[in-house]
Amino acid sequence: MRVEYDTNVGLYYFAQPTWFDVGLDVSSPNFGTLSASSSEVGFGIVAGLEISQGWSVELGYESIDDTDFISVGLGL
């Protein structure tokens, strides 16, 4: 799910929620099984520019828990 806003000059912006769940299970005959899991919720915002038909570049920011990510993308 995301909310997107398109302009007439090829610029677009969108915001979206982020959720992920990570789990790890380790099993050993001598020590048994260890389990760990974590769920995090965050958000992301992206600005993009359509260069030509079917080509675009995007710059994004995402915040999950206490970690921030910046990304650059090329859409084909």
PDB file of N, CA, C, O and CB in Angstrom:
ATOM      1  N   MET A   1       0.844  -1.149   0.000  1.00  0.00           N
ATOM      2  CA  MET A   1       0.000   0.000   0.000  1.00  0.00           C
ATOM      3  C   MET A   1       0.905   1.232   0.000  1.00  0.00           C
ATOM      4  O   MET A   1       1.889   1.285   0.737  1.00  0.00           O
ATOM      5  CB  MET A   1      -0.968  -0.013   1.211  1.00  0.00           C
ATOM      6  N   ARG A   2       0.564   2.227  -0.835  1.00  0.00           N
ATOM      7  CA  ARG A   2       1.306   3.478  -0.822  1.00  0.00           C
ATOM      8  C   ARG A   2       0.414   4.592  -1.334  1.00  0.00           C
ATOM      9  O   ARG A   2      -0.579   4.358  -2.022  1.00  0.00           O
ATOM     10  CB  ARG A   2       2.591   3.371  -1.669  1.00  0.00           C
ATOM     11  N   VAL A   3       0.794   5.801  -0.982  1.00  0.00           N
ATOM     12  CA  VAL A   3       0.097   6.999  -1.453  1.00  0.00           C
ATOM     13  C   VAL A   3       1.027   7.682  -2.437  1.00  0.00           C
ATOM     14  O   VAL A   3       2.181   7.956  -2.109  1.00  0.00           O
ATOM     15  CB  VAL A   3      -0.302   7.964  -0.261  1.00  0.00           C
ATOM     16  N   GLU A   4       0.534   7.965  -3.659  1.00  0.00           N
ATOM     17  CA  GLU A   4       1.381   8.547  -4.701  1.00  0.00           C
ATOM     18  C   GLU A   4       0.763   9.834  -5.235  1.00  0.00           C
ATOM     19  O   GLU A   4      -0.455   9.953  -5.371  1.00  0.00           O
ATOM     20  CB  GLU A   4       1.595   7.543  -5.850  1.00  0.00           C
ATOM     21  N   TYR A   5       1.642  10.801  -5.535  1.00  0.00           N
ATOM     22  CA  TYR A   5       1.224  12.063  -6.141  1.00  0.00           C
ATOM     23  C   TYR A   5       2.070  12.280  -7.389  1.00  0.00           C
ATOM     24  O   TYR A   5       3.298  12.304  -7.313  1.00  0.00           O
ATOM     25  CB  TYR A   5       1.371  13.265  -5.137  1.00  0.00           C
ATOM     26  N   ASP A   6       1.417  12.439  -8.537  1.00  0.00           N
ATOM     27  CA  ASP A   6       2.099  12.674  -9.812  1.00  0.00           C
ATOM     28  C   ASP A   6       1.897  14.119 -10.247  1.00  0.00           C
ATOM     29  O   ASP A   6       0.814  14.680 -10.077  1.00  0.00           O
ATOM     30  CB  ASP A   6       1.582  11.703 -10.904  1.00  0.00           C
ATOM     31  N   THR A   7       2.948  14.721 -10.810  1.00  0.00           N
ATOM     32  CA  THR A   7       2.836  16.073 -11.348  1.00  0.00           C
ATOM     33  C   THR A   7       2.799  16.005 -12.869  1.00  0.00           C
ATOM     34  O   THR A   7       3.003  14.938 -13.450  1.00  0.00           O
ATOM     35  CB  THR A   7       4.013  16.965 -10.865  1.00  0.00           C
ATOM     36  N   ASN A   8       2.544  17.120 -13.506  1.00  0.00           N
ATOM     37  CA  ASN A   8       2.472  17.177 -14.967  1.00  0.00           C
ATOM     38  C   ASN A   8       3.844  17.233 -15.632  1.00  0.00           C
ATOM     39  O   ASN A   8       3.929  17.106 -16.853  1.00  0.00           O
ATOM     40  CB  ASN A   8       1.664  18.374 -15.389  1.00  0.00           C
ATOM     41  N   VAL A   9       4.907  17.418 -14.873  1.00  0.00           N
ATOM     42  CA  VAL A   9       6.245  17.572 -15.460  1.00  0.00           C
ATOM     43  C   VAL A   9       7.126  16.334 -15.265  1.00  0.00           C
ATOM     44  O   VAL A   9       8.346  16.416 -15.407  1.00  0.00           O
ATOM     45  CB  VAL A   9       6.935  18.782 -14.853  1.00  0.00           C
ATOM     46  N   GLY A  10       6.523  15.201 -14.945  1.00  0.00           N
ATOM     47  CA  GLY A  10       7.282  13.967 -14.813  1.00  0.00           C
ATOM     48  C   GLY A  10       7.789  13.668 -13.416  1.00  0.00           C
ATOM     49  O   GLY A  10       8.423  12.634 -13.205  1.00  0.00           O
ATOM     50  N   LEU A  11       7.526  14.543 -12.457  1.00  0.00           N
ATOM     51  CA  LEU A  11       7.913  14.284 -11.069  1.00  0.00           C
ATOM     52  C   LEU A  11       6.807  13.515 -10.365  1.00  0.00           C
ATOM     53  O   LEU A  11       5.624  13.735 -10.625  1.00  0.00           O
ATOM     54  CB  LEU A  11       8.217  15.606 -10.321  1.00  0.00           C
ATOM     55  N   TYR A  12       7.194  12.617  -9.477  1.00  0.00           N
ATOM     56  CA  TYR A  12       6.209  11.923  -8.654  1.00  0.00           C
ATOM     57  C   TYR A  12       6.804  11.688  -7.272  1.00  0.00           C
ATOM     58  O   TYR A  12       8.021  11.607  -7.100  1.00  0.00           O
ATOM     59  CB  TYR A  12       5.774  10.578  -9.311  1.00  0.00           C
ATOM     60  N   TYR A  13       5.923  11.582  -6.305  1.00  0.00           N
ATOM     61  CA  TYR A  13       6.303  11.385  -4.913  1.00  0.00           C
ATOM     62  C   TYR A  13       5.409  10.297  -4.349  1.00  0.00           C
ATOM     63  O   TYR A  13       4.236  10.208  -4.712  1.00  0.00           O
ATOM     64  CB  TYR A  13       6.186  12.711  -4.084  1.00  0.00           C
ATOM     65  N   PHE A  14       5.946   9.471  -3.467  1.00  0.00           N
ATOM     66  CA  PHE A  14       5.067   8.548  -2.764  1.00  0.00           C
ATOM     67  C   PHE A  14       5.602   8.243  -1.379  1.00  0.00           C
ATOM     68  O   PHE A  14       6.799   8.344  -1.111  1.00  0.00           O
ATOM     69  CB  PHE A  14       4.899   7.261  -3.557  1.00  0.00           C
ATOM     70  N   ALA A  15       4.679   7.867  -0.510  1.00  0.00           N
ATOM     71  CA  ALA A  15       4.988   7.470   0.861  1.00  0.00           C
ATOM     72  C   ALA A  15       4.366   6.102   1.087  1.00  0.00           C
ATOM     73  O   ALA A  15       3.293   5.797   0.566  1.00  0.00           O
ATOM     74  CB  ALA A  15       4.459   8.521   1.907  1.00  0.00           C
ATOM     75  N   GLN A  16       5.058   5.283   1.874  1.00  0.00           N
ATOM     76  CA  GLN A  16       4.543   3.942   2.122  1.00  0.00           C
ATOM     77  C   GLN A  16       4.991   3.443   3.485  1.00  0.00           C
ATOM     78  O   GLN A  16       6.081   3.781   3.946  1.00  0.00           O
ATOM     79  CB  GLN A  16       5.000   2.975   1.025  1.00  0.00           C
ATOM     80  N   PRO A  17       4.149   2.637   4.134  1.00  0.00           N
ATOM     81  CA  PRO A  17       4.575   1.998   5.381  1.00  0.00           C
ATOM     82  C   PRO A  17       5.510   0.834   5.068  1.00  0.00           C
ATOM     83  O   PRO A  17       5.466   0.263   3.978  1.00  0.00           O
ATOM     84  CB  PRO A  17       3.349   1.508   6.199  1.00  0.00           C
ATOM     85  N   THR A  18       6.346   0.496   6.029  1.00  0.00           N
ATOM     86  CA  THR A  18       7.285  -0.612   5.881  1.00  0.00           C
ATOM     87  C   THR A  18       7.134  -1.535   7.081  1.00  0.00           C
ATOM     88  O   THR A  18       7.026  -1.075   8.218  1.00  0.00           O
ATOM     89  CB  THR A  18       8.754  -0.098   5.751  1.00  0.00           C
ATOM     90  N   TRP A  19       7.127  -2.817   6.828  1.00  0.00           N
ATOM     91  CA  TRP A  19       7.063  -3.801   7.894  1.00  0.00           C
ATOM     92  C   TRP A  19       7.910  -4.997   7.504  1.00  0.00           C
ATOM     93  O   TRP A  19       7.841  -5.458   6.365  1.00  0.00           O
ATOM     94  CB  TRP A  19       5.603  -4.224   8.181  1.00  0.00           C
ATOM     95  N   PHE A  20       8.694  -5.498   8.419  1.00  0.00           N
ATOM     96  CA  PHE A  20       9.408  -6.737   8.151  1.00  0.00           C
ATOM     97  C   PHE A  20       9.524  -7.562   9.419  1.00  0.00           C
ATOM     98  O   PHE A  20       9.506  -7.037  10.532  1.00  0.00           O
ATOM     99  CB  PHE A  20      10.796  -6.448   7.572  1.00  0.00           C
ATOM    100  N   ASP A  21       9.642  -8.857   9.225  1.00  0.00           N
ATOM    101  CA  ASP A  21       9.750  -9.812  10.316  1.00  0.00           C
ATOM    102  C   ASP A  21      10.940 -10.716  10.019  1.00  0.00           C
ATOM    103  O   ASP A  21      10.979 -11.371   8.977  1.00  0.00           O
ATOM    104  CB  ASP A  21       8.428 -10.640  10.491  1.00  0.00           C
ATOM    105  N   VAL A  22      11.895 -10.754  10.915  1.00  0.00           N
ATOM    106  CA  VAL A  22      13.098 -11.560  10.731  1.00  0.00           C
ATOM    107  C   VAL A  22      13.124 -12.633  11.813  1.00  0.00           C
ATOM    108  O   VAL A  22      12.925 -12.350  12.994  1.00  0.00           O
ATOM    109  CB  VAL A  22      14.390 -10.676  10.782  1.00  0.00           C
ATOM    110  N   GLY A  23      13.371 -13.863  11.392  1.00  0.00           N
ATOM    111  CA  GLY A  23      13.459 -14.958  12.347  1.00  0.00           C
ATOM    112  C   GLY A  23      14.679 -15.812  12.081  1.00  0.00           C
ATOM    113  O   GLY A  23      15.104 -15.960  10.935  1.00  0.00           O
ATOM    114  N   LEU A  24      15.245 -16.374  13.136  1.00  0.00           N
ATOM    115  CA  LEU A  24      16.428 -17.219  13.017  1.00  0.00           C
ATOM    116  C   LEU A  24      16.283 -18.382  13.992  1.00  0.00           C
ATOM    117  O   LEU A  24      16.025 -18.184  15.179  1.00  0.00           O
ATOM    118  CB  LEU A  24      17.738 -16.408  13.295  1.00  0.00           C
ATOM    119  N   ASP A  25      16.451 -19.588  13.478  1.00  0.00           N
ATOM    120  CA  ASP A  25      16.451 -20.788  14.309  1.00  0.00           C
ATOM    121  C   ASP A  25      17.766 -21.524  14.090  1.00  0.00           C
ATOM    122  O   ASP A  25      18.160 -21.776  12.952  1.00  0.00           O
ATOM    123  CB  ASP A  25      15.231 -21.708  13.978  1.00  0.00           C
ATOM    124  N   VAL A  26      18.443 -21.867  15.182  1.00  0.00           N
ATOM    125  CA  VAL A  26      19.691 -22.627  15.119  1.00  0.00           C
ATOM    126  C   VAL A  26      19.497 -23.882  15.962  1.00  0.00           C
ATOM    127  O   VAL A  26      19.077 -23.818  17.117  1.00  0.00           O
ATOM    128  CB  VAL A  26      20.922 -21.774  15.626  1.00  0.00           C
ATOM    129  N   SER A  27      19.813 -25.020  15.361  1.00  0.00           N
ATOM    130  CA  SER A  27      19.615 -26.287  16.048  1.00  0.00           C
ATOM    131  C   SER A  27      20.931 -27.056  16.123  1.00  0.00           C
ATOM    132  O   SER A  27      21.684 -27.123  15.152  1.00  0.00           O
ATOM    133  CB  SER A  27      18.538 -27.127  15.337  1.00  0.00           C
ATOM    134  N   SER A  28      21.193 -27.633  17.290  1.00  0.00           N
ATOM    135  CA  SER A  28      22.401 -28.428  17.499  1.00  0.00           C
ATOM    136  C   SER A  28      22.027 -29.648  18.339  1.00  0.00           C
ATOM    137  O   SER A  28      21.264 -29.518  19.296  1.00  0.00           O
ATOM    138  CB  SER A  28      23.529 -27.584  18.196  1.00  0.00           C
ATOM    139  N   PRO A  29      22.545 -30.825  18.005  1.00  0.00           N
ATOM    140  CA  PRO A  29      22.241 -32.014  18.815  1.00  0.00           C
ATOM    141  C   PRO A  29      22.721 -31.872  20.267  1.00  0.00           C
ATOM    142  O   PRO A  29      22.117 -32.440  21.177  1.00  0.00           O
ATOM    143  CB  PRO A  29      22.882 -33.249  18.184  1.00  0.00           C
ATOM    144  N   ASN A  30      23.794 -31.125  20.481  1.00  0.00           N
ATOM    145  CA  ASN A  30      24.359 -30.986  21.829  1.00  0.00           C
ATOM    146  C   ASN A  30      23.708 -29.880  22.647  1.00  0.00           C
ATOM    147  O   ASN A  30      23.629 -29.986  23.871  1.00  0.00           O
ATOM    148  CB  ASN A  30      25.834 -30.725  21.735  1.00  0.00           C
ATOM    149  N   PHE A  31      23.240 -28.819  21.993  1.00  0.00           N
ATOM    150  CA  PHE A  31      22.750 -27.650  22.721  1.00  0.00           C
ATOM    151  C   PHE A  31      21.267 -27.374  22.526  1.00  0.00           C
ATOM    152  O   PHE A  31      20.745 -26.442  23.137  1.00  0.00           O
ATOM    153  CB  PHE A  31      23.524 -26.450  22.310  1.00  0.00           C
ATOM    154  N   GLY A  32      20.576 -28.137  21.709  1.00  0.00           N
ATOM    155  CA  GLY A  32      19.154 -27.905  21.481  1.00  0.00           C
ATOM    156  C   GLY A  32      18.927 -26.853  20.406  1.00  0.00           C
ATOM    157  O   GLY A  32      19.738 -26.691  19.494  1.00  0.00           O
ATOM    158  N   THR A  33      17.821 -26.145  20.525  1.00  0.00           N
ATOM    159  CA  THR A  33      17.437 -25.157  19.516  1.00  0.00           C
ATOM    160  C   THR A  33      17.400 -23.764  20.121  1.00  0.00           C
ATOM    161  O   THR A  33      16.847 -23.561  21.201  1.00  0.00           O
ATOM    162  CB  THR A  33      16.073 -25.505  18.906  1.00  0.00           C
ATOM    163  N   LEU A  34      17.987 -22.816  19.424  1.00  0.00           N
ATOM    164  CA  LEU A  34      17.919 -21.404  19.793  1.00  0.00           C
ATOM    165  C   LEU A  34      17.062 -20.695  18.764  1.00  0.00           C
ATOM    166  O   LEU A  34      17.213 -20.931  17.565  1.00  0.00           O
ATOM    167  CB  LEU A  34      19.343 -20.761  19.883  1.00  0.00           C
ATOM    168  N   SER A  35      16.167 -19.832  19.209  1.00  0.00           N
ATOM    169  CA  SER A  35      15.298 -19.083  18.301  1.00  0.00           C
ATOM    170  C   SER A  35      15.351 -17.606  18.650  1.00  0.00           C
ATOM    171  O   SER A  35      15.435 -17.226  19.818  1.00  0.00           O
ATOM    172  CB  SER A  35      13.843 -19.604  18.368  1.00  0.00           C
ATOM    173  N   ALA A  36      15.299 -16.783  17.612  1.00  0.00           N
ATOM    174  CA  ALA A  36      15.238 -15.329  17.796  1.00  0.00           C
ATOM    175  C   ALA A  36      14.398 -14.753  16.668  1.00  0.00           C
ATOM    176  O   ALA A  36      14.462 -15.226  15.534  1.00  0.00           O
ATOM    177  CB  ALA A  36      16.674 -14.684  17.818  1.00  0.00           C
ATOM    178  N   SER A  37      13.612 -13.733  16.983  1.00  0.00           N
ATOM    179  CA  SER A  37      12.825 -13.069  15.939  1.00  0.00           C
ATOM    180  C   SER A  37      12.626 -11.610  16.308  1.00  0.00           C
ATOM    181  O   SER A  37      12.716 -11.222  17.473  1.00  0.00           O
ATOM    182  CB  SER A  37      11.455 -13.770  15.739  1.00  0.00           C
ATOM    183  N   SER A  38      12.356 -10.819  15.295  1.00  0.00           N
ATOM    184  CA  SER A  38      12.150  -9.389  15.493  1.00  0.00           C
ATOM    185  C   SER A  38      11.202  -8.867  14.425  1.00  0.00           C
ATOM    186  O   SER A  38      11.323  -9.221  13.253  1.00  0.00           O
ATOM    187  CB  SER A  38      13.496  -8.621  15.454  1.00  0.00           C
ATOM    188  N   SER A  39      10.269  -8.036  14.825  1.00  0.00           N
ATOM    189  CA  SER A  39       9.363  -7.371  13.890  1.00  0.00           C
ATOM    190  C   SER A  39       9.557  -5.870  14.025  1.00  0.00           C
ATOM    191  O   SER A  39       9.640  -5.348  15.137  1.00  0.00           O
ATOM    192  CB  SER A  39       7.873  -7.772  14.153  1.00  0.00           C
ATOM    193  N   GLU A  40       9.628  -5.184  12.909  1.00  0.00           N
ATOM    194  CA  GLU A  40       9.836  -3.740  12.912  1.00  0.00           C
ATOM    195  C   GLU A  40       8.843  -3.073  11.969  1.00  0.00           C
ATOM    196  O   GLU A  40       8.469  -3.640  10.943  1.00  0.00           O
ATOM    197  CB  GLU A  40      11.287  -3.393  12.507  1.00  0.00           C
ATOM    198  N   VAL A  41       8.427  -1.886  12.320  1.00  0.00           N
ATOM    199  CA  VAL A  41       7.522  -1.088  11.497  1.00  0.00           C
ATOM    200  C   VAL A  41       8.188   0.254  11.242  1.00  0.00           C
ATOM    201  O   VAL A  41       8.812   0.818  12.141  1.00  0.00           O
ATOM    202  CB  VAL A  41       6.122  -0.905  12.185  1.00  0.00           C
ATOM    203  N   GLY A  42       8.062   0.771  10.020  1.00  0.00           N
ATOM    204  CA  GLY A  42       8.657   2.053   9.676  1.00  0.00           C
ATOM    205  C   GLY A  42       7.885   2.720   8.561  1.00  0.00           C
ATOM    206  O   GLY A  42       6.732   2.379   8.298  1.00  0.00           O
ATOM    207  N   PHE A  43       8.529   3.680   7.903  1.00  0.00           N
ATOM    208  CA  PHE A  43       7.901   4.373   6.784  1.00  0.00           C
ATOM    209  C   PHE A  43       8.974   4.746   5.777  1.00  0.00           C
ATOM    210  O   PHE A  43      10.161   4.790   6.100  1.00  0.00           O
ATOM    211  CB  PHE A  43       7.128   5.633   7.263  1.00  0.00           C
ATOM    212  N   GLY A  44       8.545   5.010   4.567  1.00  0.00           N
ATOM    213  CA  GLY A  44       9.464   5.435   3.520  1.00  0.00           C
ATOM    214  C   GLY A  44       8.831   6.503   2.650  1.00  0.00           C
ATOM    215  O   GLY A  44       7.616   6.508   2.447  1.00  0.00           O
ATOM    216  N   ILE A  45       9.655   7.411   2.134  1.00  0.00           N
ATOM    217  CA  ILE A  45       9.204   8.417   1.178  1.00  0.00           C
ATOM    218  C   ILE A  45      10.171   8.407  -0.004  1.00  0.00           C
ATOM    219  O   ILE A  45      11.376   8.220   0.170  1.00  0.00           O
ATOM    220  CB  ILE A  45       9.124   9.844   1.839  1.00  0.00           C
ATOM    221  N   VAL A  46       9.639   8.608  -1.192  1.00  0.00           N
ATOM    222  CA  VAL A  46      10.438   8.549  -2.414  1.00  0.00           C
ATOM    223  C   VAL A  46      10.024   9.682  -3.334  1.00  0.00           C
ATOM    224  O   VAL A  46       8.839   9.993  -3.453  1.00  0.00           O
ATOM    225  CB  VAL A  46      10.278   7.178  -3.124  1.00  0.00           C
ATOM    226  N   ALA A  47      11.004  10.298  -3.986  1.00  0.00           N
ATOM    227  CA  ALA A  47      10.764  11.275  -5.052  1.00  0.00           C
ATOM    228  C   ALA A  47      11.374  10.700  -6.321  1.00  0.00           C
ATOM    229  O   ALA A  47      12.495  10.190  -6.306  1.00  0.00           O
ATOM    230  CB  ALA A  47      11.379  12.697  -4.704  1.00  0.00           C
ATOM    231  N   GLY A  48      10.635  10.784  -7.413  1.00  0.00           N
ATOM    232  CA  GLY A  48      11.124  10.227  -8.666  1.00  0.00           C
ATOM    233  C   GLY A  48      10.931  11.189  -9.817  1.00  0.00           C
ATOM    234  O   GLY A  48      10.110  12.103  -9.750  1.00  0.00           O
ATOM    235  N   LEU A  49      11.691  10.975 -10.868  1.00  0.00           N
ATOM    236  CA  LEU A  49      11.604  11.781 -12.082  1.00  0.00           C
ATOM    237  C   LEU A  49      11.568  10.838 -13.269  1.00  0.00           C
ATOM    238  O   LEU A  49      12.476  10.028 -13.454  1.00  0.00           O
ATOM    239  CB  LEU A  49      12.798  12.783 -12.195  1.00  0.00           C
ATOM    240  N   GLU A  50      10.506  10.944 -14.087  1.00  0.00           N
ATOM    241  CA  GLU A  50      10.421  10.149 -15.302  1.00  0.00           C
ATOM    242  C   GLU A  50      11.232  10.853 -16.379  1.00  0.00           C
ATOM    243  O   GLU A  50      10.879  11.947 -16.821  1.00  0.00           O
ATOM    244  CB  GLU A  50       8.937   9.944 -15.750  1.00  0.00           C
ATOM    245  N   ILE A  51      12.336  10.208 -16.803  1.00  0.00           N
ATOM    246  CA  ILE A  51      13.248  10.795 -17.782  1.00  0.00           C
ATOM    247  C   ILE A  51      12.668  10.695 -19.185  1.00  0.00           C
ATOM    248  O   ILE A  51      12.659  11.671 -19.935  1.00  0.00           O
ATOM    249  CB  ILE A  51      14.616  10.106 -17.725  1.00  0.00           C
ATOM    250  N   SER A  52      12.189   9.519 -19.528  1.00  0.00           N
ATOM    251  CA  SER A  52      11.539   9.285 -20.818  1.00  0.00           C
ATOM    252  C   SER A  52      10.549   8.149 -20.625  1.00  0.00           C
ATOM    253  O   SER A  52      10.413   7.627 -19.518  1.00  0.00           O
ATOM    254  CB  SER A  52      12.585   8.950 -21.950  1.00  0.00           C
ATOM    255  N   GLN A  53       9.867   7.765 -21.671  1.00  0.00           N
ATOM    256  CA  GLN A  53       8.865   6.704 -21.567  1.00  0.00           C
ATOM    257  C   GLN A  53       9.497   5.417 -21.025  1.00  0.00           C
ATOM    258  O   GLN A  53      10.326   4.798 -21.693  1.00  0.00           O
ATOM    259  CB  GLN A  53       8.210   6.442 -22.945  1.00  0.00           C
ATOM    260  N   GLY A  54       9.104   5.022 -19.823  1.00  0.00           N
ATOM    261  CA  GLY A  54       9.613   3.794 -19.232  1.00  0.00           C
ATOM    262  C   GLY A  54      10.905   3.927 -18.446  1.00  0.00           C
ATOM    263  O   GLY A  54      11.336   2.945 -17.840  1.00  0.00           O
ATOM    264  N   TRP A  55      11.542   5.082 -18.422  1.00  0.00           N
ATOM    265  CA  TRP A  55      12.787   5.302 -17.679  1.00  0.00           C
ATOM    266  C   TRP A  55      12.551   6.330 -16.577  1.00  0.00           C
ATOM    267  O   TRP A  55      11.955   7.381 -16.816  1.00  0.00           O
ATOM    268  CB  TRP A  55      13.926   5.772 -18.630  1.00  0.00           C
ATOM    269  N   SER A  56      13.021   6.023 -15.372  1.00  0.00           N
ATOM    270  CA  SER A  56      12.891   6.968 -14.271  1.00  0.00           C
ATOM    271  C   SER A  56      14.039   6.786 -13.285  1.00  0.00           C
ATOM    272  O   SER A  56      14.669   5.730 -13.238  1.00  0.00           O
ATOM    273  CB  SER A  56      11.538   6.792 -13.560  1.00  0.00           C
ATOM    274  N   VAL A  57      14.301   7.821 -12.505  1.00  0.00           N
ATOM    275  CA  VAL A  57      15.263   7.759 -11.403  1.00  0.00           C
ATOM    276  C   VAL A  57      14.527   8.138 -10.125  1.00  0.00           C
ATOM    277  O   VAL A  57      13.632   8.982 -10.137  1.00  0.00           O
ATOM    278  CB  VAL A  57      16.497   8.709 -11.655  1.00  0.00           C
ATOM    279  N   GLU A  58      14.916   7.502  -9.019  1.00  0.00           N
ATOM    280  CA  GLU A  58      14.249   7.737  -7.744  1.00  0.00           C
ATOM    281  C   GLU A  58      15.275   7.938  -6.634  1.00  0.00           C
ATOM    282  O   GLU A  58      16.349   7.336  -6.639  1.00  0.00           O
ATOM    283  CB  GLU A  58      13.314   6.568  -7.400  1.00  0.00           C
ATOM    284  N   LEU A  59      14.924   8.790  -5.692  1.00  0.00           N
ATOM    285  CA  LEU A  59      15.705   9.011  -4.485  1.00  0.00           C
ATOM    286  C   LEU A  59      14.772   8.757  -3.313  1.00  0.00           C
ATOM    287  O   LEU A  59      13.705   9.363  -3.224  1.00  0.00           O
ATOM    288  CB  LEU A  59      16.324  10.465  -4.436  1.00  0.00           C
ATOM    289  N   GLY A  60      15.168   7.862  -2.412  1.00  0.00           N
ATOM    290  CA  GLY A  60      14.280   7.488  -1.323  1.00  0.00           C
ATOM    291  C   GLY A  60      14.925   7.583   0.042  1.00  0.00           C
ATOM    292  O   GLY A  60      16.146   7.535   0.189  1.00  0.00           O
ATOM    293  N   TYR A  61      14.064   7.719   1.038  1.00  0.00           N
ATOM    294  CA  TYR A  61      14.466   7.727   2.443  1.00  0.00           C
ATOM    295  C   TYR A  61      13.535   6.772   3.178  1.00  0.00           C
ATOM    296  O   TYR A  61      12.321   6.804   2.976  1.00  0.00           O
ATOM    297  CB  TYR A  61      14.413   9.183   3.062  1.00  0.00           C
ATOM    298  N   GLU A  62      14.099   5.927   4.028  1.00  0.00           N
ATOM    299  CA  GLU A  62      13.295   4.980   4.786  1.00  0.00           C
ATOM    300  C   GLU A  62      13.806   4.926   6.215  1.00  0.00           C
ATOM    301  O   GLU A  62      15.014   4.909   6.451  1.00  0.00           O
ATOM    302  CB  GLU A  62      13.327   3.575   4.136  1.00  0.00           C
ATOM    303  N   SER A  63      12.888   4.899   7.162  1.00  0.00           N
ATOM    304  CA  SER A  63      13.240   4.828   8.575  1.00  0.00           C
ATOM    305  C   SER A  63      12.558   3.607   9.179  1.00  0.00           C
ATOM    306  O   SER A  63      11.332   3.497   9.161  1.00  0.00           O
ATOM    307  CB  SER A  63      12.829   6.132   9.330  1.00  0.00           C
ATOM    308  N   ILE A  64      13.366   2.690   9.714  1.00  0.00           N
ATOM    309  CA  ILE A  64      12.852   1.497  10.367  1.00  0.00           C
ATOM    310  C   ILE A  64      13.505   1.415  11.734  1.00  0.00           C
ATOM    311  O   ILE A  64      14.729   1.338  11.846  1.00  0.00           O
ATOM    312  CB  ILE A  64      13.126   0.206   9.519  1.00  0.00           C
ATOM    313  N   ASP A  65      12.676   1.434  12.777  1.00  0.00           N
ATOM    314  CA  ASP A  65      13.149   1.423  14.150  1.00  0.00           C
ATOM    315  C   ASP A  65      14.096   2.607  14.345  1.00  0.00           C
ATOM    316  O   ASP A  65      13.657   3.749  14.203  1.00  0.00           O
ATOM    317  CB  ASP A  65      13.855   0.072  14.493  1.00  0.00           C
ATOM    318  N   ASP A  66      15.349   2.393  14.657  1.00  0.00           N
ATOM    319  CA  ASP A  66      16.308   3.488  14.836  1.00  0.00           C
ATOM    320  C   ASP A  66      17.309   3.553  13.693  1.00  0.00           C
ATOM    321  O   ASP A  66      18.377   4.146  13.847  1.00  0.00           O
ATOM    322  CB  ASP A  66      17.048   3.333  16.159  1.00  0.00           C
ATOM    323  N   THR A  67      16.987   2.955  12.548  1.00  0.00           N
ATOM    324  CA  THR A  67      17.904   2.904  11.418  1.00  0.00           C
ATOM    325  C   THR A  67      17.321   3.664  10.237  1.00  0.00           C
ATOM    326  O   THR A  67      16.155   3.476   9.889  1.00  0.00           O
ATOM    327  CB  THR A  67      18.204   1.449  11.025  1.00  0.00           C
ATOM    328  N   ASP A  68      18.126   4.523   9.619  1.00  0.00           N
ATOM    329  CA  ASP A  68      17.704   5.298   8.454  1.00  0.00           C
ATOM    330  C   ASP A  68      18.438   4.792   7.217  1.00  0.00           C
ATOM    331  O   ASP A  68      19.628   4.485   7.267  1.00  0.00           O
ATOM    332  CB  ASP A  68      17.970   6.815   8.668  1.00  0.00           C
ATOM    333  N   PHE A  69      17.705   4.712   6.100  1.00  0.00           N
ATOM    334  CA  PHE A  69      18.266   4.262   4.828  1.00  0.00           C
ATOM    335  C   PHE A  69      18.025   5.322   3.770  1.00  0.00           C
ATOM    336  O   PHE A  69      16.958   5.936   3.736  1.00  0.00           O
ATOM    337  CB  PHE A  69      17.652   2.908   4.394  1.00  0.00           C
ATOM    338  N   ILE A  70      18.996   5.541   2.915  1.00  0.00           N
ATOM    339  CA  ILE A  70      18.841   6.398   1.740  1.00  0.00           C
ATOM    340  C   ILE A  70      19.139   5.529   0.530  1.00  0.00           C
ATOM    341  O   ILE A  70      20.123   4.789   0.514  1.00  0.00           O
ATOM    342  CB  ILE A  70      19.791   7.670   1.797  1.00  0.00           C
ATOM    343  N   SER A  71      18.279   5.622  -0.487  1.00  0.00           N
ATOM    344  CA  SER A  71      18.469   4.779  -1.667  1.00  0.00           C
ATOM    345  C   SER A  71      18.322   5.596  -2.940  1.00  0.00           C
ATOM    346  O   SER A  71      17.631   6.614  -2.974  1.00  0.00           O
ATOM    347  CB  SER A  71      17.469   3.616  -1.667  1.00  0.00           C
ATOM    348  N   VAL A  72      18.983   5.125  -3.977  1.00  0.00           N
ATOM    349  CA  VAL A  72      18.874   5.704  -5.315  1.00  0.00           C
ATOM    350  C   VAL A  72      18.508   4.557  -6.240  1.00  0.00           C
ATOM    351  O   VAL A  72      19.106   3.484  -6.172  1.00  0.00           O
ATOM    352  CB  VAL A  72      20.216   6.426  -5.771  1.00  0.00           C
ATOM    353  N   GLY A  73      17.517   4.783  -7.112  1.00  0.00           N
ATOM    354  CA  GLY A  73      17.074   3.714  -7.996  1.00  0.00           C
ATOM    355  C   GLY A  73      16.919   4.177  -9.426  1.00  0.00           C
ATOM    356  O   GLY A  73      16.718   5.361  -9.698  1.00  0.00           O
ATOM    357  N   LEU A  74      17.015   3.227 -10.331  1.00  0.00           N
ATOM    358  CA  LEU A  74      16.800   3.459 -11.755  1.00  0.00           C
ATOM    359  C   LEU A  74      15.690   2.526 -12.191  1.00  0.00           C
ATOM    360  O   LEU A  74      15.810   1.307 -12.064  1.00  0.00           O
ATOM    361  CB  LEU A  74      18.111   3.229 -12.595  1.00  0.00           C
ATOM    362  N   GLY A  75      14.606   3.095 -12.707  1.00  0.00           N
ATOM    363  CA  GLY A  75      13.476   2.296 -13.172  1.00  0.00           C
ATOM    364  C   GLY A  75      13.514   2.137 -14.675  1.00  0.00           C
ATOM    365  O   GLY A  75      13.692   3.111 -15.406  1.00  0.00           O
ATOM    366  N   LEU A  76      13.348   0.922 -15.132  1.00  0.00           N
ATOM    367  CA  LEU A  76      13.355   0.634 -16.564  1.00  0.00           C
ATOM    368  C   LEU A  76      11.988   0.163 -17.002  1.00  0.00           C
ATOM    369  O   LEU A  76      11.785  -0.132 -18.179  1.00  0.00           O
ATOM    370  CB  LEU A  76      14.417  -0.417 -16.910  1.00  0.00           C
TER     371      LEU A  76
END
